[in-house]
Every structure is written in C-alpha cells, then in structure tokens.
Amino acid sequence: MISNEQIIMCHFCFETFQVDLGISQTFSGHDTEIFDCKVCCNPNKIDTEVYEGEVSFITVSDGNE
C-alpha cells in the first residue's frame, strides 16, 4: 500500500479535511469508502476512480445513503 492522501470538502459542513485512501500502486478501478468528517463527524462517501495507484477522479457525497 502507498499513501494516497487527499484533502476533501465535507458534504455536510463544507470544511476541508485530509483522508488517506491507502490504494495499492497496482490497483486500477473504482473504490468507495466512508470517512467521518473530522469537524462535524458526519459520514462522507468517497468514490474514486484509480489507474495504476493514482487517483484520477474523486467525488464526495452523503454517506448516510
């Protein structure tokens, strides 16, 4: 695993915080994770598209779905 730290904006309170996606260097595809906001504690669903360990696209949405 390599560190894939990203700064995201909370879907609820709009504050930014850092998450570590921990994606393997050889992974290519789609990944979905839930991260609680470091400020308001609400769940944020993080969808990522990854190509050879590099995040190419990231979206943040409501993790309560």
PLY file of the C-alpha trace (Angstrom):
ply
format ascii 1.0
element vertex 65
property float x
property float y
property float z
element edge 64
property int vertex1
property int vertex2
end_header
0.00 0.00 0.00
1.11 3.53 -0.71
-0.22 6.67 0.86
-2.85 8.44 -1.24
-3.69 11.36 0.97
-6.38 13.65 -0.38
-7.96 16.78 1.02
-11.73 16.66 0.65
-14.58 19.02 1.47
-17.26 17.66 3.81
-20.62 17.10 2.11
-22.38 18.49 5.21
-20.39 21.33 6.82
-18.15 22.24 3.83
-14.98 22.18 5.96
-11.94 20.50 4.45
-10.08 17.58 6.00
-7.49 15.02 4.93
-8.14 11.34 4.26
-5.69 8.56 3.42
-7.18 6.30 0.74
-4.39 3.69 1.08
-4.60 2.49 -2.52
-2.14 -0.09 -3.83
0.31 1.01 -6.57
-1.05 -1.66 -8.91
-4.78 -1.07 -8.31
-6.89 0.17 -11.21
-10.66 0.54 -10.95
-13.37 2.03 -8.73
-13.25 2.28 -4.93
-15.83 3.52 -2.42
-15.06 4.33 1.21
-16.84 6.12 4.06
-14.90 8.70 6.09
-16.34 10.64 9.02
-15.74 14.39 8.86
-13.04 15.49 11.31
-15.10 18.62 12.11
-18.82 17.64 12.24
-18.45 13.82 12.38
-20.98 13.18 9.59
-20.22 10.32 7.17
-18.87 11.23 3.73
-18.96 8.68 0.92
-15.79 8.96 -1.17
-15.95 7.44 -4.67
-12.65 7.25 -6.53
-11.53 6.16 -9.96
-7.96 4.86 -9.86
-5.48 3.95 -12.59
-2.30 2.14 -11.52
-2.47 3.51 -7.98
-3.10 7.12 -9.00
-6.45 8.75 -8.19
-7.86 10.16 -11.43
-11.33 11.20 -10.19
-12.88 11.70 -6.76
-16.42 12.58 -5.65
-17.79 13.22 -2.17
-21.43 12.55 -1.31
-23.77 11.75 1.61
-22.53 8.65 3.45
-25.96 8.05 5.02
-27.40 6.55 1.82
0 1
1 2
2 3
3 4
4 5
5 6
6 7
7 8
8 9
9 10
10 11
11 12
12 13
13 14
14 15
15 16
16 17
17 18
18 19
19 20
20 21
21 22
22 23
23 24
24 25
25 26
26 27
27 28
28 29
29 30
30 31
31 32
32 33
33 34
34 35
35 36
36 37
37 38
38 39
39 40
40 41
41 42
42 43
43 44
44 45
45 46
46 47
47 48
48 49
49 50
50 51
51 52
52 53
53 54
54 55
55 56
56 57
57 58
58 59
59 60
60 61
61 62
62 63
63 64
